[in-house]
Amino acid sequence: MSEEIRAEMVANVWKVVATKGDTVAEGDTLVILESMKMEIPVITESDGVIAQLAVNEGDVVQEGDLIAVIE
């Protein structure tokens, strides 16, 4: 079963912490978004492996955009 991580707001991708193929645990930070001078960590809600990382540093995401897929 896979988990899709999606953006909850319009923001800039400030920092990509994880990479495709990394093993992650519940609560791990995948990327850090920046919006209105605030840093917002995007975390995973389940254990698994990053199957897809759909953003790069400097990208702008819209609400609902895919950030990553965890399998």
C-alpha positions in Angstrom: 0.0 0.0 0.0 1.3 3.5 -0.8 0.8 6.8 0.8 0.7 10.0 -1.3 2.1 13.1 0.4 0.4 16.3 -0.9 0.9 20.0 -0.3 -1.5 21.5 2.1 -0.9 25.1 0.9 0.7 27.2 -1.8 4.4 27.4 -0.9 8.0 27.3 -2.1 10.0 24.2 -1.6 12.8 25.6 0.6 14.7 22.4 1.3 14.5 18.7 0.2 15.6 16.6 3.1 15.0 13.0 1.8 15.7 11.4 -1.6 14.1 8.7 -3.7 14.9 5.2 -2.2 15.4 6.4 1.3 13.7 4.4 4.1 11.6 6.6 6.3 9.7 6.2 9.6 6.5 7.8 10.7 7.2 11.4 11.6 10.3 11.9 9.4 10.6 15.1 7.5 10.7 14.8 3.7 10.8 18.4 2.6 10.6 21.9 4.2 8.2 24.3 2.6 8.4 28.1 3.0 5.3 30.3 3.0 5.1 33.9 4.3 8.5 33.6 5.9 7.5 30.5 7.8 9.1 27.1 7.5 6.7 24.2 7.3 8.0 20.6 7.5 6.2 18.0 5.4 6.3 14.7 7.3 5.4 11.1 6.5 2.6 9.5 8.4 3.8 5.9 7.9 6.9 3.8 7.6 8.2 2.9 4.2 10.5 3.7 1.3 10.3 6.8 -0.9 9.1 5.5 -4.3 8.8 9.0 -5.8 9.9 12.5 -4.9 8.0 14.9 -7.1 9.6 18.2 -6.0 12.9 20.0 -6.1 14.3 22.8 -4.1 13.0 26.1 -5.5 9.8 24.6 -6.9 6.5 26.3 -6.1 3.7 23.9 -5.1 0.0 24.5 -5.1 -2.5 23.1 -2.6 -3.0 19.4 -3.5 0.2 19.0 -5.5 2.0 15.7 -5.1 5.2 16.0 -3.0 6.1 12.3 -2.6 4.9 8.7 -2.6 5.8 6.3 0.2 5.5 2.6 -0.3 
